[in-house]
Amino acid sequence: MASAIGQHRHDHHVTEEVKKVVKFTEKSPELKPELCPDPKDRAFVNFNANHLKDPEGFHGMLFFGSKDTFYISHLPMFHKPHNYQAILEVRLKPEAKAKYLAKLQEKGGYFTFAPAGEFVLPQMVVGKEGFGGSLVQGHFERGGTELLETDLEIVRTVFYKQINDGDKKPEKERYVIFGKDGEYFMAHEVFQRPNVDEIIPLPKDFPMTDAMKADIQENGLAIRDDIEVKDGKIKVEKSEISYQEFYRETGDLR
């Protein structure tokens, strides 16, 4: 599949092409602190109510999934208001779902989502505030082609973390594994710079143990630090599996 490797973006913005196909929505009401997530929810690494005071911003998303479950992954940076790694499960309307899956089957590659306006990312995440925008084949800032306008319904938070450049990288790289219905993905957890934002669709022969599946079913994700990704191979336990690169970005995390 196509990839976005080491290409630098100065900021996420709506291109003139995308502006023509999206309608900007009204601002969302402020989310009250008492609606914050349960501290025991493993999806939220370091949430606190102060995140709700962030300024609004345009938050571009990676969009992926090839069956009945779809996800968006916020394109992170180290400066506010983009200093978040956030992965959400979303739902498409039937017509949009059919058109997206048909185009994915025809062309492959990756898709991005350009929201129709600005919002406070933490409010959207914890409030499950759906939003509209443009689903784009390829990257909306790098010559991608607009496929359709649609609304996204937020189903659940898979992973949420405010990125702090002072947080030291652990000795071993950490990966977030999630998915359902036989389709699983692995996201590289971002720490201090330089770093990488990477989503990998796990190959069919990836050793998904019963314990991992149970962890994902119960908690929505599994965290692993015993995986090495290098030279087109995923090394885990005693296995070495080839994988096809999907999305990998280093430019915004230097």
N, C-alpha and C positions, 0 to 999 in steps of 0.2 A: 504494500500500500504506500501511498504517498506519505511524505513526512515533512516536518518543518524543523530543520536542524540548524541551530546556531545562528539564526537570522535575527538581527536586532530590531526591536520596536521601541520608539521613544515613549509611546503611551498608547492606550486604547482609545480609539475615537471612531466616529461614524464617518465613513468615506462618503463622498458626494453621490456615488452610485447607490449606496445603501440608503442614504437619506431619501431617495426618490421612491423607495418601496416600503418604508416603514412609517407608522403614525406614532407620534410621541404621546405617551399617556400622561394622565394627571399624576402628581406626586402622591406617594403612599403616605398615610398617616403615621405619625411616630409610634413606634412599638413600645409598650410599657415594660419596664424592667421585670415586673412579676411574671411576664410571659416567657422569660428566659428558660433555656432547656434544663432538664434535670441534671445536676452535677454528676450523676452516675452514668449518664448516657455516654457510651464510649465513642460515639461519633464526634463529640466535641472535645478537642484536646485542651483548649485554654480559654474558653469563652468567658467573658465577664460583661456586665451591663455597660461598661464604658465604651464597648465596641459600637453600641447603638448610637453614640454621639458622633460617629464618623461623618464626614461630609459626603454628599452624594457624588457619584461618579458613573462613568460609562464603563460597564463591566462586560467585556467580551468573554465568550464561553466556547470551549470545545464541546461538540455535540457528538455522541456516539451510542452504539447499540444496534444490533442487527436482527433482533427477534421481537419480543413483545415488551421488553423493558429498555428504557432509554435513560441516558445520563447527560448531565452537563458538568463540565469542569472549568472553574474560573481560571482565567489566564493570569497567573500571579506575577507580581513585581515586589520589590523590597520597599517601595515608598507608598505612603497613604494616598488614596484610599484603596490601593490595589494589593496591599500586603496581606493577602489571605490565600490559603489553599482551601478550596471548597468544592466538594463533589456532591451533586444532588441527583437523586432519581426523579425523573420527570415523566409526564404523560402527554402524549400528543392527541389531538382530535383525530377521529378515524380517517378523514380525507387527507390530512397532512401526513399521517402515519403511512398510508398507502403510497402516497407520492414520494415520500422520503425513501421508503424501502425499495421501491421500484428503481429510483435513481441510484441508490447504493448498490443494488444488484447489477445495474447496467455499468456504472462507472467505478465503483469501489472508492478507495481513498478516504479522506476524513472530511468532516463538516464542522462549521463553526456557527455560532448564533450571535447575531448583533442585536442587542436589546433596543427597543424603541424608546430611548430616553435614558435618563440617569436615575439612580436610586442608591440607597444606603445598603450595601451588600449584607451586613449582619442582620439588618431588619428583614430583608427578603428571606434570608436563610431560616432564621428562627420563627418568623411569622408565617412561613410557607406562602409568601405572597407571589402568586403567579404573575407572569408578565408576558408581554408580546414583543415581537420583533421579527427579524428576518433570518431564516435558515439558509445558510450559504454553503454551497459545495466548494471545499477548499477554505482558504483563509480570507475573511472579509476585508482584511487590510492588505492582502497580497494578491490581488487579482482574482479572488474567488467569484463564483457565479451565483447570484441570488436564485434560490430554488422556489421559495414561497414565503409568504407572511403567515405567521401563526401565533397562537398563544401557547405558553407552557404552563402546565399545572404541576406544582411542586408536590411530590409524593412523600419524600423523606430526605433527610440529610444522611449521606453516607459518611462524609468526613469533613471536618471544619477545623481550621487552625489559623490563628493569626501568626504571620511569619515575622520573627524578630531577628534582625541581622546579627544580634549579639548572642543568639542561642548557638552554642557550639555543636558542630556536627558529631554524631555518635561515632564510636569506633567502627561500627558496621552500618552499612546503608540499610535504611528501613523502608519497607514496602507495605502498602495498603492493598489488600486483596478483597474484592467484592464481586457480586453478581448473583445470578439465579438461573434456573432452567437450563443448566448446562453451558451457559455463556458467562465466563469470568474474566475480570480485568485486574491489572496490577498497576498501581500508581506509585511513583517514587515520592517519598515524603521529603519536603523541602526544608532545609535548615539554613545555615549561614552561607553567604556567597563565597566563591562561585558555586552554583548549583544547577540542577536540571529539573524541568517540569516534563514528566514523561508518563504516558499512558500506554500500556502494553496489553492487547487482547491475548489472553493466555491460550497457548496451543492446546489442542485436544489431548495431547499426551503429557500435559503438565500433571505432576503427581498430586492431585487434590485428595488429601486423606479424608477419612470420615470425620476426624476431629476438626479439620479446617472447615469442612462443609457445615458441621454443627455449629461452629463458632460464627460463621457468616450468617446462618439461619437465625441464630439466637441474638446476635449483636449487630448484624448488618455489615460486618467487616471482620477481617482477620489481619493482624499485624505480624509481619515476619522480618527478622533481621539476619536470617541464615540464607539469603538469596543473593547471588552475584549475577549481574547482567553485564556481559562483555563480549565484544567481537561476534555479535549475532547469536549468542548462546545465553540461555538461562541455566545457571547452575544452582541446583537445590538438592539437598541431601546427597544421594549418590547418583543423581540424574543430571544429564546435560542435554537440554532441549533447544533445538533451533527455533527461532521465532522471526516473524516478519515485522519489521519496524512500522509503527503506526504514527505516533506523534511524539516528537522530542524537541524541546525548546531550551536553549541555553542563553540566548542573547539578552533576555530580560532579567536574567538572574546572575549576571556577572558581578 
